[in-house]
Structures are given as structure tokens and as C-alpha cells.
Amino acid sequence: MPADDNLLRRSTEIIAAAQTASGAYPACEQFPAYAGYCWFRDGSFIADAMSRVGRTESASAFHDWCNSLLAARAPQVDALVAGARQGVTSPMTAMLPTRYRFDGSEGDDPWWDFQLDGYGTWAWAVSQHAARHALPLDRWGEGLTVVCDYLTQFWNLPCYDWWEEHCEQRHGSTLGAVYAGLAACASSPVLDDVRRRRAGSVANQVRHELLSNLTDGSLAKWMGSSEVDASLAACIEPFRVVEPGSDVAEATLARIEQDLCFGDGVHRFRADVFYGGGQWPLLTCFLGWNHLAAGRRDRALELYRWAAAQADADLRLPEQVPSHLLHPDRRPEWLDRWGPVAKPLLWSHAMLLTLAAELEKAPE
């Protein structure tokens, strides 16, 4: 292993202990704004990490939860799609939310809810999980059908990004997740031929849209933007909009390194004011994963070690750390609003597990 086995073992234990009886993964029960909720995006990456480290039942339980939740909302999606095909524009409040309570309900707390990326990420993650462990994908076929219909119809709508911001934009990392989900649907044996063909066609449109909106050869934070966002690394590895080592991939990683990486810790984006705009271990792991995929093991290991070093004495990883703040004057307002930064953040532990697993299987 690239670092202390105790931290990796602890990461798995934290995730397993937090998983609810329903199969949902809480984002962070100790953080007031997240308590009681599971995000499709975070949960899918958490499930993917547990799948990678051999916790097959845990990952399957999460996917079962997602599948049942989506199956229950099939009539809602059918109505939304039918309306859109007749020219009806549905409000954001009518769309599927980004997070759910553990019992599958949507809750009544106000949130920045219309986000497409989580559904694409889930379709990618459940397909990877089934292939990795030779599981029958039809176990999750109802959910995949709903996601396929939903994303092929609404992929191009502006929505909130990974960070619950800028609902007026079409975001690069959102489109990357949609691409990965639809690419998985396009080759899925549990979908009918019409859906597979539609998913493949729309996936190609999504990729074309991303590659038609480059900034100096790199992927952009949103379509028409000249900014970069660290979440764009996922468009390379694992979503494979572009291949590791390609010109676009290399230009994108270079911009993340130059604009958002300081002392090996990675910021979300330059204008980030959330808790002052700290450095995120999970994004540092994404960047490391991408360098590893491009053959730069030494750089990946540096980034891994930085992320691992952010664990506290109880081996808990936070959402972000304040060692280098982009906007330090903005940190107090968030401390007053929600208290200390979220910890342990299950997504942080998941990405550390993922990068460790990738480092272990990569050649020295």
C-alpha cells in the first residue's frame, strides 16, 4: 500500500459504519447542512470505492437503494419526458432532486436541487460494479432505464454543478458525468435496442459539446467559460470523455495544477468562497488518479500522501482544509452559519481508497 494501512482500513470502517440499513451512504452526519441526506454523486463514488476494495455487498446495497428510488419515480420521469417532447418546459422544482433522505423521500429542506451529474455518475458506477464482480446488471435495470430516459431528454439543460452553484450554466464536469452514464447505457445489455442507440447518439452529442467549448485546449468550467474547475479531472479519469495522455487531457490537468494546486492540495475553483476556499482531499485524489492514468506515478503518490496527511488523530478526513485559503476573509461567515467543516466526509475517504487501490495495481 502507498501509505499507512491503518488509514485505509479506517476509511473502509468509517464508510461501512455510516451506511444506513436502506443502503444509502450519508454525506456527513456530523455536518448540519448534510445530515440526513445522501447524494447520488457522492454516494456513487463511495460505492465505487467500496466495490474496488472488495466490499461488494456494501456497494450493491447502495445500488439497490438507488434502483428502488428511481423505479418509484419512473412515472414522474415518463411524464417529464412526454411533456418535453410536446414542447412543455418543466420548472426545476419538477425535476429529480440531487439528494434524498435515507428512506428515499426527498425531504423538505431547501436546497440547490436540480443536478444531472449524480444520475450519470450512478449509471457509470453501477455498470462498473456489475462488470467488476460479474454481477447480473438486470438487478438494477429499472433504475438504468429511468436514468437513460431522463438524461437523453434533459442532458443539455442548465443545472447546478457539483458544488450546488450556477444553475444558469451547463457545466463541464456535469456533462462529463452525463457522458459516462450514457456511454454505460449505450452498451448495457439490460436496455432495449432503441434506448441503447439513443444513449449512444446523445453521448456523442455530449462529448462534441464539451470538445467544442475548450479554453486554450483544455476543458472549461462551464460552456463558454474561460475558467477551470478541479472537478473537470473526472472527465478524463474515470469518465473518459477524453483519454488520459491526450492533448485535451494534458492541457486540462496542467491548468488544474497551475491554477488550483498549491503545496499538493487542490482547490475547487479560483472564485471559491465556501469556508474561505480551502483545499479538498477528494479533489487532490482525483488529480492523483489522473496523473497515475497518464503514467506519472510519482506525482500521483505525492498527491496521495498530501491527502492522507489531512486525516486527524482519529484518522478522519475532512471535506476541506484551511492550510491555503483563496479567500480567507470569507471563512468566518461559514463557520457562523454551519460550524466546523464537514468531518468525516465519506466522499473524501472514498477517493483516498480509490487512489490507493489504483496505485497498488499500477506498475512501479
CORQUI-V667367 format. One record per pair of residues at least 6 apart in sequence whose ideal C-beta (glycine too) atoms are under 8 Angstrom apart, sorted by the first residue. I is the first residue (numbers start at 1). J is the second residue. Records with the same first field share a line. If there is no record, write none. Layout:
I = J, J
This chain:
1 = 8, 356, 360
2 = 301, 304, 305, 356, 359, 360
3 = 304, 305, 308, 356
4 = 308
6 = 315
7 = 308, 311, 315, 352
8 = 53, 352, 353, 356
10 = 311, 315, 316
11 = 315, 317, 349, 350, 352, 353
12 = 50, 53, 55, 349, 353
14 = 316, 344, 346, 349
15 = 25, 46, 49, 50, 55, 58, 346, 349, 350
16 = 50, 55, 58
18 = 25, 26, 29, 346
19 = 25, 26, 58, 61, 62
20 = 26, 38, 102
22 = 65, 102, 103, 104
23 = 61, 62, 63, 64, 65
24 = 38, 43, 62, 65, 100, 102
25 = 38, 42, 43, 46, 47, 62, 346
26 = 34, 35, 36, 37, 38, 102, 346
27 = 34, 37, 38, 39, 42, 99, 342, 345, 346, 347
28 = 34, 35, 319, 342, 343, 344, 345, 346
29 = 35, 36
30 = 342, 343, 344
31 = 319, 338, 339, 341, 342, 343, 345
32 = 338, 339
33 = 338
34 = 342
36 = 101, 102, 107
37 = 99, 100, 101, 102, 107, 109
38 = 65, 99, 100, 101, 102
39 = 98, 99, 118
40 = 66, 98, 99, 100, 118, 119, 121, 122
41 = 98, 115, 117, 118, 121, 162, 177
42 = 346, 347, 350
43 = 62, 66, 118, 122
44 = 62, 66, 118, 121, 122, 124, 125, 126
45 = 121, 125, 347, 350, 351, 354
46 = 62, 346, 347, 349, 350
47 = 58, 59, 62, 63, 125, 126, 129
48 = 59, 125, 128, 129, 238, 350, 354
49 = 349, 350, 351, 353, 354, 357
50 = 56, 58, 59, 62, 350, 353
51 = 59, 125, 128, 129, 132, 133
52 = 132, 353, 354, 357
53 = 353, 357
56 = 129, 133, 135
59 = 129
60 = 129, 135, 139
63 = 122, 125, 126, 129, 139, 140, 143
64 = 139, 140
65 = 104
66 = 122, 126, 140, 143
67 = 126, 139, 140, 142, 143
68 = 104, 143
69 = 100, 104, 143
70 = 142, 143, 146, 147
71 = 142, 143, 146
72 = 104
73 = 96, 146
74 = 142, 145, 146
76 = 96
77 = 96, 146, 149, 150
78 = 149
80 = 90, 94, 95, 150, 153, 154
81 = 149, 150, 153
83 = 90
84 = 90, 153, 154
85 = 153
92 = 113, 114, 159, 167
93 = 113, 114
95 = 113, 114, 154, 159
96 = 114, 119, 150
97 = 106, 111, 113, 114
98 = 111, 112, 113, 114, 115, 118, 160, 164
99 = 107, 111, 113
100 = 106, 107
101 = 107
111 = 164
112 = 160, 164, 165, 167
113 = 160
114 = 159, 160, 167
115 = 159, 160, 161, 162, 164, 174
116 = 151, 154, 155, 157, 159, 174, 177, 178
117 = 161, 162, 171, 173, 174, 176, 177, 178
118 = 177
119 = 147, 150, 151, 178, 181
120 = 147, 151, 174, 177, 178, 179, 180, 181, 182
121 = 177, 180, 181
122 = 143, 147, 181
123 = 144, 147, 148, 151, 180, 181, 182, 184, 185
124 = 177, 180, 181, 183, 184, 238, 239
126 = 137, 140, 143, 144
127 = 137, 144, 184, 188
128 = 184, 238
129 = 135
130 = 136, 137, 139, 140
137 = 144, 188, 189, 190
138 = 189, 190
140 = 190
141 = 190, 191
144 = 185, 188, 190, 191
145 = 190, 191, 195
147 = 181, 185
148 = 182, 185, 188, 191, 195, 198, 199
149 = 195
151 = 178, 181, 182, 185, 199, 202
152 = 182, 195, 198, 199, 202
155 = 175, 178, 182, 202, 205, 206
156 = 170, 205, 209
157 = 170
158 = 167, 168, 169, 170
159 = 167, 170, 171, 174
160 = 166, 167
161 = 169, 171, 173, 174, 222, 229, 231
162 = 171, 173, 174, 229, 231
163 = 231, 268, 269, 272, 274
166 = 222
169 = 222, 223, 225
170 = 209, 222, 223
171 = 221, 222, 223, 229
172 = 210, 213, 219, 220, 221, 222, 223, 229, 231, 232, 235
173 = 229, 231, 232, 234, 235
175 = 206, 209, 210, 223, 235, 241
176 = 210, 219, 232, 234, 235, 239, 241
177 = 234, 239
178 = 206
179 = 203, 206, 207, 210, 235, 239, 241
180 = 238, 239, 240, 241
182 = 199, 200, 202, 203, 206
183 = 199, 200, 203, 240
185 = 191, 195, 196, 199, 203
186 = 196, 197, 199, 200, 203
187 = 196
188 = 196, 199
191 = 199
206 = 241
207 = 241
209 = 223
210 = 219, 235, 241
211 = 241, 242, 248
213 = 220, 223, 224
214 = 220, 248, 251
215 = 225, 226, 227, 228
216 = 251, 255
217 = 247, 248, 251
218 = 228, 232, 248, 251, 252, 254, 255
219 = 228, 232, 235, 241, 242, 248, 252
220 = 226, 227, 228, 232
221 = 227, 228, 229, 232, 269
227 = 269, 270, 271
228 = 252, 255, 256, 259, 260, 269
229 = 268, 269
230 = 256, 260, 266, 267, 268, 269, 280, 283, 286, 287
231 = 268, 283, 286
232 = 252, 256
233 = 252, 253, 256, 283, 286, 287, 289, 290
234 = 286
235 = 241, 242, 252
236 = 242, 243, 244, 249, 252, 253, 290, 293
237 = 244, 286, 289, 290, 293
238 = 289
242 = 248, 249, 252
243 = 249
244 = 290, 293, 294
245 = 293, 294, 295
249 = 290, 294
250 = 294
253 = 287, 290, 291, 294
256 = 266, 287
257 = 287
259 = 270
260 = 266, 267, 268, 269, 270
261 = 267, 284, 287
262 = 279, 324
263 = 306, 323, 324
264 = 284, 302, 303, 305, 306
265 = 279, 280, 281, 284, 306, 307, 310, 321, 323, 324
266 = 279, 280, 283, 284, 286, 287, 303
267 = 277, 278, 279, 280, 283, 324, 326
268 = 274, 277, 280, 283
270 = 326
271 = 277, 326
272 = 326, 327
273 = 326, 327, 330
274 = 320, 330, 334
275 = 320, 322, 330, 331, 334, 335, 341
276 = 322, 325, 326, 327, 328, 329, 330, 331, 334
277 = 325, 326, 327, 330
278 = 320, 321, 322, 323, 324, 325, 326, 341
279 = 320, 321, 323, 324
280 = 319, 320, 348
281 = 306, 307, 310, 317, 318, 320, 321, 348, 351, 352
282 = 307, 319, 345, 347, 348, 350, 351, 352
284 = 303, 306, 307
285 = 303, 304, 307, 351, 352, 354, 355
286 = 351
287 = 303
288 = 299, 300, 301, 302, 303, 304, 307, 355
289 = 300, 351, 354, 355, 358
291 = 297, 299, 300, 303
292 = 300, 355, 358, 359, 362
293 = 358
297 = 359, 362, 363, 364
300 = 355, 358, 359, 362
301 = 359
303 = 355
304 = 352, 355, 356, 359
307 = 317, 348, 351, 352, 355
308 = 352
310 = 317, 318, 321
311 = 317
312 = 318, 343
316 = 343, 344
317 = 343, 344, 345, 348, 349, 352
318 = 341, 342, 343, 344, 345, 348
319 = 341, 342, 343, 345, 347, 348
320 = 341
321 = 341
322 = 328, 331, 341
325 = 331
